[in-house]
Amino acid sequence: GEFPGTEMLVREHDASPRPAGRWLRVAMGDTLAWLAPNEDGDIRGYASDGRLRVVIRRALRDQAFSPDDHAFVRQALIDSARTERDKALVRRDLQLTALPEFPPSVAAMLTDSDGNVWVRPHPRANDREPAWDVFGADGVWEATVRMPGQLQVIEIGTDHVLALQDDPDRGHVV
């Protein structure tokens, strides 16, 4: 899941996470709940009793967004809108919104059926398919996996990845 954090947009009647902002990412496993606050590079694993069990210490890749990165983020947000009306609303919002100077260290986080946590950094203009780092429930790095960046990963099993891809002609493709 994705939850509001420190980089919020506050409007007259609502608030929402800032696009490409450093906000909390959460992934629920069978035995641990994983939290990535995105204030540092760390990912924390909590047991069901609320106790901190594992901390994955990752170096914070604090390289500022380039103008190309900002253009890439803007285009990805526009492309994610389904209708022309929605695309126009996204364009309007982007004109009113300054993108952050730095990307979140964790853009996506999921758990698989074996209890591993999969962590993906924010895509950059020069790396549109960032690798997922896979860590065991003990916090030890297990593997790095590359997948097409436009996939929306839904489920990761022992021997499969279930994902959606938007196709302009066919809609969602599994």
N, C-alpha and C positions, 0 to 999 in steps of 0.2 A: 504494500500500500504506500501511498504518498500522502503526507500530512503537512499542514502549514508549519512553517518554522520562522526563522528570523528574517528571511527575505520575502516580505509580503507586499502586495499592492493593496492599498486601502482606498476604496472609493466611497462615495457618499452613503450608499446603503449596504455595502458588502466589502469583503476582503477576499483575496485569493492569493495562492502562491505566485510569486514572480516567475515569469517564464525563464527557464534555465537557471533558476535560483537555487540557493543552498537550503533546501528544506528537508525535513525528516523523511527517510525511507524506512519501511518496516517490511519484514518477511517472516511469516509464521511457519515453523517446522513442527514436527511431531513432538520434539522434546525441548526445543529452544525457540524463543522469539528473538529475532535479530533486528537491531536498531542501528541505523547510520544517521546520526544527527547532522552530518555534513558541515560541522563546525571545525572538524579536524579530519584526518584520514581514517580514524578508528571506526570499527564495527563491533558492537557489543552483543553478546548472546546471553539472554536471560532465561532462567528456568521458570516453570509455571508458578513457583512460589515467590517469584519476584527477585530472586537472588542473581547477581551477576555471576555467570559461570565462565565466560570466555571473552577475551578482548583480542580482536585481530588488529594489530597495529600496522597500518599502512602509511607509507610516506605520502603526505599531502602533495599532490601534483598541482602546485599553486602557480601555474603558468597562465597569465592573463589571457582572456579571449582576444583574438586578433580581429581586425575589421572583417576578414573573411569568415571567421568563426561566427561573428554576429550575423552576417548575411546568411550563412548556412542555417543558423538557429531560426531566423525570421522565416526563411523559405520553408523549413520543415514544419513550422507552426502553421503557415498558410496552407501547405499541402495536406496537413492533417484534417483540415476542415472539409466537410462532406459536400456542402452546397456552395454555389457562388455567393449567396447571401451570407453564409457563415464565413467564407473567405474574406468578404468585404469587411465584416465585423472584426476579424482577426487583424486585417491590415490597419483598420482604424485604431484598434487597441495598441498595436505595435508603434503607431505614430505617437501615441500618448505615453508610451512606456519606455523607459531606459532599460536596456538589458544589463545584467550585472557585469562587473569588471572581470570576475573570475567564475569559472564553472564549478558546479558541485563535484565533489570527489566521487560520489556515488549517484548515478542517474537512475539505475534500476537494480533491484535486488530481489532474488527469488530463492526458494529452497527446493531441493529435489526430493525424490522419494527415498533416498538413502540418508537424508539428514544433512547433506552438504548445503552450503549457502553459495549462490552464484551472484557475483557483483560486477556490474558494468559501469565504467566511467561515462561521463557525458561525451557524446560524439563531437568531433572537431571537424573543421572543413577539410583538413588533410588526412583524416582518419574517420571516414564515414561508417566504418564497421569496427568499432572498438571491441577489443577482446573482452570476454567475460572471464574473470578470475574465479576459480572454484576453490573453496576452502572446506575442509572437513569440519565436523561438529566440534572437534578439538581445537579449531582455529588454524590448523596447519594447511598451507597452500597445497592443493592437489593437482591442479591443471589450469591451463589457459585454453579457452575455446573461442574460435571466431565463428560468427554467424552473420548473415546479411543484416545490415543496420536497419532496414525497413521492416523487419519482422517484429511483431508484437508477441513475445514469448508468453505462453499461457501456462504450460506445464512442462516439467522436466522429470522424466522417469529414469529408471536404471539404464535403459537402452533406447530412449526416444526423447525427442523434443517436440512438443505440440505448439504450433505458432500460427498466428494469423498474418496475412499479408493483404494490404488493400490493393485491389486491381481496379483501375478506372472503369473498365468495361463489365467486370463480373462482381464487384463489391469485395466482401471478405473472401479470401481463399485460405483454406486450412492447409 
